[in-house]
Amino acid sequence: MTNDAPAPAPAAPAAAKAQPRNPLHGVTLEAIVTALVDYYGWEHLSELVAIRCFTLDPSVSSSLKFLRKTPWAREKVESLYLFMLREQRREQQQQQQSQPPQP
């Protein structure tokens, strides 16, 4: 009896190619929370995403513990992160357009 089945392809390169346009791919949850805090601050962040870990004695570590256990909250935070990235791109484009051309 012969085995004519092809050998399985390596998973790592395929996984890297599977998400080339996913802005969340390779970004840790800690990096997401830190970027949001740097951009919005804890007070504004707690208004945008109404969860207690952003309101009462907020810290990155307590937020990470909660977000890792709570899928709906993590989704909201990831969505806000994507919105923040779009806002930053818009601001950057507006700054480039408002600058006079260099001779």
KOLGU-4560 file (N, C-alpha, C; in nm, 3 decimals, padded with zeros to 5 digits):
<recs>
<n_xx: 00.085 n_yy: -00.117 n_zz: 00.000 ca_xx: 00.000 ca_yy: 00.000 ca_zz: 00.000 c_xx: 00.090 c_yy: 00.124 c_zz: 00.000 mol: A seq: 1 type: MET>
<n_xx: 00.064 n_yy: 00.216 n_zz: -00.092 ca_xx: 00.146 ca_yy: 00.337 ca_zz: -00.100 c_xx: 00.069 c_yy: 00.455 c_zz: -00.043 mol: A seq: 2 type: THR>
<n_xx: 00.142 n_yy: 00.549 n_zz: 00.006 ca_xx: 00.083 ca_yy: 00.669 ca_zz: 00.062 c_xx: 00.104 c_yy: 00.782 c_zz: -00.037 mol: A seq: 3 type: ASN>
<n_xx: 00.001 n_yy: 00.817 n_zz: -00.114 ca_xx: 00.011 ca_yy: 00.920 ca_zz: -00.216 c_xx: -00.033 c_yy: 01.057 c_zz: -00.165 mol: A seq: 4 type: ASP>
<n_xx: -00.061 n_yy: 01.068 n_zz: -00.038 ca_xx: -00.105 ca_yy: 01.196 ca_zz: 00.016 c_xx: 00.014 c_yy: 01.293 c_zz: 00.023 mol: A seq: 5 type: ALA>
<n_xx: -00.008 n_yy: 01.418 n_zz: -00.017 ca_xx: 00.103 ca_yy: 01.514 ca_zz: -00.011 c_xx: 00.138 c_yy: 01.548 c_zz: 00.133 mol: A seq: 6 type: PRO>
<n_xx: 00.263 n_yy: 01.585 n_zz: 00.152 ca_xx: 00.308 ca_yy: 01.624 ca_zz: 00.286 c_xx: 00.242 c_yy: 01.756 c_zz: 00.324 mol: A seq: 7 type: ALA>
<n_xx: 00.205 n_yy: 01.772 n_zz: 00.450 ca_xx: 00.142 ca_yy: 01.897 ca_zz: 00.492 c_xx: 00.240 c_yy: 02.015 c_zz: 00.479 mol: A seq: 8 type: PRO>
<n_xx: 00.187 n_yy: 02.129 n_zz: 00.439 ca_xx: 00.269 ca_yy: 02.248 ca_zz: 00.424 c_xx: 00.300 c_yy: 02.307 c_zz: 00.561 mol: A seq: 9 type: ALA>
<n_xx: 00.412 n_yy: 02.375 n_zz: 00.573 ca_xx: 00.442 ca_yy: 02.438 ca_zz: 00.702 c_xx: 00.339 c_yy: 02.545 c_zz: 00.735 mol: A seq: 10 type: PRO>
<n_xx: 00.299 n_yy: 02.553 n_zz: 00.861 ca_xx: 00.190 ca_yy: 02.643 ca_zz: 00.902 c_xx: 00.235 c_yy: 02.787 c_zz: 00.920 mol: A seq: 11 type: ALA>
<n_xx: 00.356 n_yy: 02.810 n_zz: 00.965 ca_xx: 00.399 ca_yy: 02.946 ca_zz: 00.998 c_xx: 00.399 c_yy: 03.041 c_zz: 00.877 mol: A seq: 12 type: ALA>
<n_xx: 00.460 n_yy: 03.006 n_zz: 00.764 ca_xx: 00.457 ca_yy: 03.101 ca_zz: 00.653 c_xx: 00.316 c_yy: 03.125 c_zz: 00.601 mol: A seq: 13 type: PRO>
<n_xx: 00.233 n_yy: 03.024 n_zz: 00.600 ca_xx: 00.096 ca_yy: 03.042 ca_zz: 00.554 c_xx: 00.019 c_yy: 03.134 c_zz: 00.647 mol: A seq: 14 type: ALA>
<n_xx: 00.043 n_yy: 03.121 n_zz: 00.777 ca_xx: -00.026 ca_yy: 03.207 ca_zz: 00.873 c_xx: 00.016 c_yy: 03.353 c_zz: 00.856 mol: A seq: 15 type: ALA>
<n_xx: 00.143 n_yy: 03.375 n_zz: 00.826 ca_xx: 00.191 ca_yy: 03.512 ca_zz: 00.806 c_xx: 00.130 c_yy: 03.572 c_zz: 00.680 mol: A seq: 16 type: ALA>
<n_xx: 00.113 n_yy: 03.493 n_zz: 00.577 ca_xx: 00.056 ca_yy: 03.541 ca_zz: 00.452 c_xx: -00.096 c_yy: 03.555 c_zz: 00.461 mol: A seq: 17 type: LYS>
<n_xx: -00.159 n_yy: 03.485 n_zz: 00.555 ca_xx: -00.304 ca_yy: 03.485 ca_zz: 00.564 c_xx: -00.359 c_yy: 03.619 c_zz: 00.613 mol: A seq: 18 type: ALA>
<n_xx: -00.279 n_yy: 03.700 n_zz: 00.682 ca_xx: -00.329 ca_yy: 03.824 ca_zz: 00.739 c_xx: -00.238 c_yy: 03.943 c_zz: 00.705 mol: A seq: 19 type: GLN>
<n_xx: -00.205 n_yy: 03.963 n_zz: 00.579 ca_xx: -00.112 ca_yy: 04.072 ca_zz: 00.548 c_xx: -00.170 c_yy: 04.211 c_zz: 00.571 mol: A seq: 20 type: PRO>
<n_xx: -00.302 n_yy: 04.226 n_zz: 00.567 ca_xx: -00.364 ca_yy: 04.357 ca_zz: 00.581 c_xx: -00.439 c_yy: 04.375 c_zz: 00.714 mol: A seq: 21 type: ARG>
<n_xx: -00.418 n_yy: 04.284 n_zz: 00.806 ca_xx: -00.483 ca_yy: 04.292 ca_zz: 00.936 c_xx: -00.398 c_yy: 04.380 c_zz: 01.028 mol: A seq: 22 type: ASN>
<n_xx: -00.444 n_yy: 04.501 n_zz: 01.063 ca_xx: -00.362 ca_yy: 04.589 ca_zz: 01.146 c_xx: -00.343 c_yy: 04.539 c_zz: 01.290 mol: A seq: 23 type: PRO>
<n_xx: -00.423 n_yy: 04.442 n_zz: 01.334 ca_xx: -00.408 ca_yy: 04.387 ca_zz: 01.468 c_xx: -00.311 c_yy: 04.270 c_zz: 01.472 mol: A seq: 24 type: LEU>
<n_xx: -00.274 n_yy: 04.218 n_zz: 01.356 ca_xx: -00.186 ca_yy: 04.102 ca_zz: 01.351 c_xx: -00.047 c_yy: 04.138 c_zz: 01.405 mol: A seq: 25 type: HIS>
<n_xx: -00.004 n_yy: 04.067 n_zz: 01.507 ca_xx: 00.127 ca_yy: 04.089 ca_zz: 01.565 c_xx: 00.131 c_yy: 04.199 c_zz: 01.670 mol: A seq: 26 type: GLY>
<n_xx: 00.019 n_yy: 04.262 n_zz: 01.699 ca_xx: 00.014 ca_yy: 04.367 ca_zz: 01.801 c_xx: -00.041 c_yy: 04.306 c_zz: 01.929 mol: A seq: 27 type: VAL>
<n_xx: 00.033 n_yy: 04.320 n_zz: 02.037 ca_xx: -00.011 ca_yy: 04.261 ca_zz: 02.163 c_xx: -00.121 c_yy: 04.347 c_zz: 02.225 mol: A seq: 28 type: THR>
<n_xx: -00.198 n_yy: 04.285 n_zz: 02.310 ca_xx: -00.304 ca_yy: 04.356 ca_zz: 02.380 c_xx: -00.245 c_yy: 04.466 c_zz: 02.468 mol: A seq: 29 type: LEU>
<n_xx: -00.129 n_yy: 04.439 n_zz: 02.525 ca_xx: -00.062 ca_yy: 04.541 ca_zz: 02.607 c_xx: -00.026 c_yy: 04.664 c_zz: 02.523 mol: A seq: 30 type: GLU>
<n_xx: 00.023 n_yy: 04.641 n_zz: 02.402 ca_xx: 00.058 ca_yy: 04.753 ca_zz: 02.314 c_xx: -00.067 c_yy: 04.833 c_zz: 02.276 mol: A seq: 31 type: ALA>
<n_xx: -00.178 n_yy: 04.763 n_zz: 02.255 ca_xx: -00.304 ca_yy: 04.830 ca_zz: 02.220 c_xx: -00.351 c_yy: 04.918 c_zz: 02.335 mol: A seq: 32 type: ILE>
<n_xx: -00.354 n_yy: 04.863 n_zz: 02.457 ca_xx: -00.400 ca_yy: 04.940 ca_zz: 02.573 c_xx: -00.308 c_yy: 05.058 c_zz: 02.598 mol: A seq: 33 type: VAL>
<n_xx: -00.178 n_yy: 05.037 n_zz: 02.590 ca_xx: -00.082 ca_yy: 05.144 ca_zz: 02.612 c_xx: -00.099 c_yy: 05.256 c_zz: 02.510 mol: A seq: 34 type: THR>
<n_xx: -00.118 n_yy: 05.220 n_zz: 02.383 ca_xx: -00.137 ca_yy: 05.321 ca_zz: 02.279 c_xx: -00.265 c_yy: 05.400 c_zz: 02.303 mol: A seq: 35 type: ALA>
<n_xx: -00.371 n_yy: 05.333 n_zz: 02.342 ca_xx: -00.498 ca_yy: 05.401 ca_zz: 02.369 c_xx: -00.485 c_yy: 05.497 c_zz: 02.487 mol: A seq: 36 type: LEU>
<n_xx: -00.416 n_yy: 05.455 n_zz: 02.591 ca_xx: -00.397 ca_yy: 05.541 ca_zz: 02.709 c_xx: -00.312 c_yy: 05.662 c_zz: 02.671 mol: A seq: 37 type: VAL>
<n_xx: -00.208 n_yy: 05.640 n_zz: 02.591 ca_xx: -00.123 ca_yy: 05.752 ca_zz: 02.548 c_xx: -00.201 c_yy: 05.852 c_zz: 02.463 mol: A seq: 38 type: ASP>
<n_xx: -00.291 n_yy: 05.802 n_zz: 02.381 ca_xx: -00.364 ca_yy: 05.888 ca_zz: 02.288 c_xx: -00.482 c_yy: 05.958 c_zz: 02.356 mol: A seq: 39 type: TYR>
<n_xx: -00.561 n_yy: 05.883 n_zz: 02.433 ca_xx: -00.684 ca_yy: 05.937 ca_zz: 02.493 c_xx: -00.669 c_yy: 05.975 c_zz: 02.640 mol: A seq: 40 type: TYR>
<n_xx: -00.586 n_yy: 05.903 n_zz: 02.715 ca_xx: -00.581 ca_yy: 05.920 ca_zz: 02.860 c_xx: -00.688 c_yy: 05.831 c_zz: 02.924 mol: A seq: 41 type: GLY>
<n_xx: -00.668 n_yy: 05.798 n_zz: 03.052 ca_xx: -00.760 ca_yy: 05.706 ca_zz: 03.120 c_xx: -00.902 c_yy: 05.761 c_zz: 03.128 mol: A seq: 42 type: TRP>
<n_xx: -00.913 n_yy: 05.891 n_zz: 03.158 ca_xx: -01.047 ca_yy: 05.949 ca_zz: 03.178 c_xx: -01.131 c_yy: 05.942 c_zz: 03.050 mol: A seq: 43 type: GLU>
<n_xx: -01.073 n_yy: 05.986 n_zz: 02.940 ca_xx: -01.147 ca_yy: 05.984 ca_zz: 02.814 c_xx: -01.168 c_yy: 05.840 c_zz: 02.766 mol: A seq: 44 type: HIS>
<n_xx: -01.070 n_yy: 05.754 n_zz: 02.790 ca_xx: -01.084 ca_yy: 05.613 ca_zz: 02.752 c_xx: -01.201 c_yy: 05.548 c_zz: 02.826 mol: A seq: 45 type: LEU>
<n_xx: -01.219 n_yy: 05.584 n_zz: 02.954 ca_xx: -01.330 ca_yy: 05.526 ca_zz: 03.030 c_xx: -01.465 c_yy: 05.577 c_zz: 02.981 mol: A seq: 46 type: SER>
<n_xx: -01.466 n_yy: 05.696 n_zz: 02.920 ca_xx: -01.590 ca_yy: 05.747 ca_zz: 02.861 c_xx: -01.621 c_yy: 05.676 c_zz: 02.728 mol: A seq: 47 type: GLU>
<n_xx: -01.517 n_yy: 05.645 n_zz: 02.652 ca_xx: -01.536 ca_yy: 05.580 ca_zz: 02.522 c_xx: -01.571 c_yy: 05.432 c_zz: 02.535 mol: A seq: 48 type: LEU>
<n_xx: -01.509 n_yy: 05.365 n_zz: 02.632 ca_xx: -01.536 ca_yy: 05.223 ca_zz: 02.658 c_xx: -01.571 c_yy: 05.213 c_zz: 02.806 mol: A seq: 49 type: VAL>
<n_xx: -01.697 n_yy: 05.198 n_zz: 02.835 ca_xx: -01.746 ca_yy: 05.202 ca_zz: 02.973 c_xx: -01.724 c_yy: 05.069 c_zz: 03.043 mol: A seq: 50 type: ALA>
<n_xx: -01.600 n_yy: 05.047 n_zz: 03.087 ca_xx: -01.570 ca_yy: 04.929 ca_zz: 03.168 c_xx: -01.495 c_yy: 04.976 c_zz: 03.293 mol: A seq: 51 type: ILE>
<n_xx: -01.518 n_yy: 04.907 n_zz: 03.404 ca_xx: -01.468 ca_yy: 04.952 ca_zz: 03.534 c_xx: -01.316 c_yy: 04.954 c_zz: 03.543 mol: A seq: 52 type: ARG>
<n_xx: -01.248 n_yy: 04.865 n_zz: 03.469 ca_xx: -01.102 ca_yy: 04.863 ca_zz: 03.480 c_xx: -01.040 c_yy: 04.990 c_zz: 03.422 mol: A seq: 53 type: CYS>
<n_xx: -01.117 n_yy: 05.068 n_zz: 03.344 ca_xx: -01.069 ca_yy: 05.197 ca_zz: 03.294 c_xx: -01.114 c_yy: 05.312 c_zz: 03.385 mol: A seq: 54 type: PHE>
<n_xx: -01.209 n_yy: 05.285 n_zz: 03.474 ca_xx: -01.268 ca_yy: 05.390 ca_zz: 03.556 c_xx: -01.210 c_yy: 05.393 c_zz: 03.697 mol: A seq: 55 type: THR>
<n_xx: -01.213 n_yy: 05.280 n_zz: 03.765 ca_xx: -01.170 ca_yy: 05.272 ca_zz: 03.904 c_xx: -01.026 c_yy: 05.226 c_zz: 03.915 mol: A seq: 56 type: LEU>
<n_xx: -00.939 n_yy: 05.312 n_zz: 03.962 ca_xx: -00.797 ca_yy: 05.282 ca_zz: 03.980 c_xx: -00.738 c_yy: 05.213 c_zz: 03.856 mol: A seq: 57 type: ASP>
<n_xx: -00.740 n_yy: 05.281 n_zz: 03.741 ca_xx: -00.697 ca_yy: 05.216 ca_zz: 03.617 c_xx: -00.547 c_yy: 05.191 c_zz: 03.611 mol: A seq: 58 type: PRO>
<n_xx: -00.512 n_yy: 05.078 n_zz: 03.554 ca_xx: -00.372 ca_yy: 05.045 ca_zz: 03.527 c_xx: -00.371 c_yy: 04.951 c_zz: 03.407 mol: A seq: 59 type: SER>
<n_xx: -00.257 n_yy: 04.945 n_zz: 03.341 ca_xx: -00.245 ca_yy: 04.858 ca_zz: 03.224 c_xx: -00.260 c_yy: 04.713 c_zz: 03.267 mol: A seq: 60 type: VAL>
<n_xx: -00.198 n_yy: 04.674 n_zz: 03.378 ca_xx: -00.203 ca_yy: 04.533 ca_zz: 03.418 c_xx: -00.344 c_yy: 04.489 c_zz: 03.456 mol: A seq: 61 type: SER>
<n_xx: -00.419 n_yy: 04.572 n_zz: 03.529 ca_xx: -00.556 ca_yy: 04.532 ca_zz: 03.564 c_xx: -00.644 c_yy: 04.527 c_zz: 03.440 mol: A seq: 62 type: SER>
<n_xx: -00.621 n_yy: 04.618 n_zz: 03.347 ca_xx: -00.698 ca_yy: 04.619 ca_zz: 03.223 c_xx: -00.669 c_yy: 04.494 c_zz: 03.142 mol: A seq: 63 type: SER>
<n_xx: -00.544 n_yy: 04.454 n_zz: 03.135 ca_xx: -00.508 ca_yy: 04.333 ca_zz: 03.059 c_xx: -00.573 c_yy: 04.209 c_zz: 03.118 mol: A seq: 64 type: LEU>
<n_xx: -00.574 n_yy: 04.199 n_zz: 03.250 ca_xx: -00.637 ca_yy: 04.082 ca_zz: 03.315 c_xx: -00.785 c_yy: 04.074 c_zz: 03.279 mol: A seq: 65 type: LYS>
<n_xx: -00.853 n_yy: 04.188 n_zz: 03.284 ca_xx: -00.996 ca_yy: 04.190 ca_zz: 03.253 c_xx: -01.021 c_yy: 04.163 c_zz: 03.105 mol: A seq: 66 type: PHE>
<n_xx: -00.946 n_yy: 04.228 n_zz: 03.019 ca_xx: -00.971 ca_yy: 04.215 ca_zz: 02.875 c_xx: -00.940 c_yy: 04.074 c_zz: 02.824 mol: A seq: 67 type: LEU>
<n_xx: -00.843 n_yy: 04.007 n_zz: 02.884 ca_xx: -00.812 ca_yy: 03.870 ca_zz: 02.842 c_xx: -00.924 c_yy: 03.773 c_zz: 02.879 mol: A seq: 68 type: ARG>
<n_xx: -01.001 n_yy: 03.805 n_zz: 02.983 ca_xx: -01.109 ca_yy: 03.717 ca_zz: 03.028 c_xx: -01.245 c_yy: 03.755 c_zz: 02.969 mol: A seq: 69 type: LYS>
<n_xx: -01.254 n_yy: 03.871 n_zz: 02.905 ca_xx: -01.384 ca_yy: 03.923 ca_zz: 02.863 c_xx: -01.383 c_yy: 03.956 c_zz: 02.715 mol: A seq: 70 type: THR>
<n_xx: -01.428 n_yy: 03.865 n_zz: 02.630 ca_xx: -01.420 ca_yy: 03.885 ca_zz: 02.486 c_xx: -01.494 c_yy: 04.009 c_zz: 02.433 mol: A seq: 71 type: PRO>
<n_xx: -01.611 n_yy: 04.040 n_zz: 02.490 ca_xx: -01.686 ca_yy: 04.155 ca_zz: 02.438 c_xx: -01.612 c_yy: 04.286 c_zz: 02.466 mol: A seq: 72 type: TRP>
<n_xx: -01.546 n_yy: 04.295 n_zz: 02.581 ca_xx: -01.472 ca_yy: 04.416 ca_zz: 02.614 c_xx: -01.346 c_yy: 04.427 c_zz: 02.528 mol: A seq: 73 type: ALA>
<n_xx: -01.282 n_yy: 04.313 n_zz: 02.504 ca_xx: -01.163 ca_yy: 04.314 ca_zz: 02.418 c_xx: -01.199 c_yy: 04.359 c_zz: 02.277 mol: A seq: 74 type: ARG>
<n_xx: -01.314 n_yy: 04.314 n_zz: 02.227 ca_xx: -01.359 ca_yy: 04.356 ca_zz: 02.094 c_xx: -01.378 c_yy: 04.507 c_zz: 02.088 mol: A seq: 75 type: GLU>
<n_xx: -01.438 n_yy: 04.564 n_zz: 02.192 ca_xx: -01.459 ca_yy: 04.709 ca_zz: 02.195 c_xx: -01.326 c_yy: 04.784 c_zz: 02.196 mol: A seq: 76 type: LYS>
<n_xx: -01.231 n_yy: 04.734 n_zz: 02.275 ca_xx: -01.100 ca_yy: 04.799 ca_zz: 02.283 c_xx: -01.026 c_yy: 04.787 c_zz: 02.150 mol: A seq: 77 type: VAL>
<n_xx: -01.031 n_yy: 04.670 n_zz: 02.087 ca_xx: -00.966 ca_yy: 04.653 ca_zz: 01.957 c_xx: -01.030 c_yy: 04.742 c_zz: 01.851 mol: A seq: 78 type: GLU>
<n_xx: -01.162 n_yy: 04.756 n_zz: 01.855 ca_xx: -01.231 ca_yy: 04.845 ca_zz: 01.760 c_xx: -01.190 c_yy: 04.990 c_zz: 01.781 mol: A seq: 79 type: SER>
<n_xx: -01.181 n_yy: 05.031 n_zz: 01.906 ca_xx: -01.137 ca_yy: 05.167 ca_zz: 01.936 c_xx: -00.994 c_yy: 05.189 c_zz: 01.890 mol: A seq: 80 type: LEU>
<n_xx: -00.909 n_yy: 05.088 n_zz: 01.903 ca_xx: -00.770 ca_yy: 05.098 ca_zz: 01.857 c_xx: -00.766 c_yy: 05.118 c_zz: 01.706 mol: A seq: 81 type: TYR>
<n_xx: -00.847 n_yy: 05.044 n_zz: 01.632 ca_xx: -00.851 ca_yy: 05.060 ca_zz: 01.487 c_xx: -00.902 c_yy: 05.199 c_zz: 01.450 mol: A seq: 82 type: LEU>
<n_xx: -01.001 n_yy: 05.249 n_zz: 01.523 ca_xx: -01.052 ca_yy: 05.384 ca_zz: 01.500 c_xx: -00.942 c_yy: 05.486 c_zz: 01.527 mol: A seq: 83 type: PHE>
<n_xx: -00.866 n_yy: 05.467 n_zz: 01.633 ca_xx: -00.757 ca_yy: 05.557 ca_zz: 01.667 c_xx: -00.652 c_yy: 05.559 c_zz: 01.555 mol: A seq: 84 type: MET>
<n_xx: -00.619 n_yy: 05.442 n_zz: 01.500 ca_xx: -00.522 ca_yy: 05.437 ca_zz: 01.390 c_xx: -00.571 c_yy: 05.515 c_zz: 01.268 mol: A seq: 85 type: LEU>
<n_xx: -00.702 n_yy: 05.501 n_zz: 01.237 ca_xx: -00.759 ca_yy: 05.578 ca_zz: 01.124 c_xx: -00.753 c_yy: 05.727 c_zz: 01.151 mol: A seq: 86 type: ARG>
<n_xx: -00.784 n_yy: 05.768 n_zz: 01.275 ca_xx: -00.778 ca_yy: 05.910 ca_zz: 01.313 c_xx: -00.636 c_yy: 05.963 c_zz: 01.299 mol: A seq: 87 type: GLU>
<n_xx: -00.539 n_yy: 05.887 n_zz: 01.343 ca_xx: -00.400 ca_yy: 05.930 ca_zz: 01.334 c_xx: -00.358 c_yy: 05.945 c_zz: 01.188 mol: A seq: 88 type: GLN>
<n_xx: -00.402 n_yy: 05.852 n_zz: 01.102 ca_xx: -00.370 ca_yy: 05.865 ca_zz: 00.958 c_xx: -00.434 c_yy: 05.989 c_zz: 00.899 mol: A seq: 89 type: ARG>
<n_xx: -00.560 n_yy: 06.016 n_zz: 00.935 ca_xx: -00.628 ca_yy: 06.136 ca_zz: 00.885 c_xx: -00.555 c_yy: 06.262 c_zz: 00.929 mol: A seq: 90 type: ARG>
<n_xx: -00.518 n_yy: 06.268 n_zz: 01.056 ca_xx: -00.447 ca_yy: 06.385 ca_zz: 01.108 c_xx: -00.313 c_yy: 06.404 c_zz: 01.036 mol: A seq: 91 type: GLU>
<n_xx: -00.245 n_yy: 06.295 n_zz: 01.011 ca_xx: -00.116 ca_yy: 06.301 ca_zz: 00.943 c_xx: -00.133 c_yy: 06.350 c_zz: 00.799 mol: A seq: 92 type: GLN>
<n_xx: -00.236 n_yy: 06.302 n_zz: 00.730 ca_xx: -00.262 ca_yy: 06.346 ca_zz: 00.593 c_xx: -00.300 c_yy: 06.494 c_zz: 00.589 mol: A seq: 93 type: GLN>
<n_xx: -00.379 n_yy: 06.538 n_zz: 00.685 ca_xx: -00.417 ca_yy: 06.680 ca_zz: 00.690 c_xx: -00.296 c_yy: 06.768 c_zz: 00.715 mol: A seq: 94 type: GLN>
<n_xx: -00.205 n_yy: 06.725 n_zz: 00.800 ca_xx: -00.084 ca_yy: 06.801 ca_zz: 00.826 c_xx: 00.003 c_yy: 06.810 c_zz: 00.701 mol: A seq: 95 type: GLN>
<n_xx: 00.012 n_yy: 06.700 n_zz: 00.628 ca_xx: 00.093 ca_yy: 06.699 ca_zz: 00.506 c_xx: 00.032 c_yy: 06.789 c_zz: 00.399 mol: A seq: 96 type: GLN>
<n_xx: -00.101 n_yy: 06.793 n_zz: 00.392 ca_xx: -00.168 ca_yy: 06.876 ca_zz: 00.293 c_xx: -00.160 c_yy: 07.023 c_zz: 00.329 mol: A seq: 97 type: GLN>
<n_xx: -00.157 n_yy: 07.057 n_zz: 00.456 ca_xx: -00.154 ca_yy: 07.196 ca_zz: 00.498 c_xx: -00.015 c_yy: 07.257 c_zz: 00.491 mol: A seq: 98 type: SER>
<n_xx: 00.089 n_yy: 07.175 n_zz: 00.481 ca_xx: 00.224 ca_yy: 07.227 ca_zz: 00.472 c_xx: 00.250 c_yy: 07.278 c_zz: 00.330 mol: A seq: 99 type: GLN>
<n_xx: 00.314 n_yy: 07.395 n_zz: 00.318 ca_xx: 00.347 ca_yy: 07.444 ca_zz: 00.183 c_xx: 00.454 c_yy: 07.358 c_zz: 00.119 mol: A seq: 100 type: PRO>
<n_xx: 00.451 n_yy: 07.346 n_zz: -00.012 ca_xx: 00.551 ca_yy: 07.262 ca_zz: -00.081 c_xx: 00.692 c_yy: 07.321 c_zz: -00.064 mol: A seq: 101 type: PRO>
<n_xx: 00.787 n_yy: 07.235 n_zz: -00.049 ca_xx: 00.927 ca_yy: 07.276 ca_zz: -00.033 c_xx: 00.990 c_yy: 07.302 c_zz: -00.170 mol: A seq: 102 type: GLN>
<n_xx: 01.059 n_yy: 07.417 n_zz: -00.188 ca_xx: 01.121 ca_yy: 07.443 ca_zz: -00.319 c_xx: 01.246 c_yy: 07.365 c_zz: -00.340 mol: A seq: 103 type: PRO>
</recs>
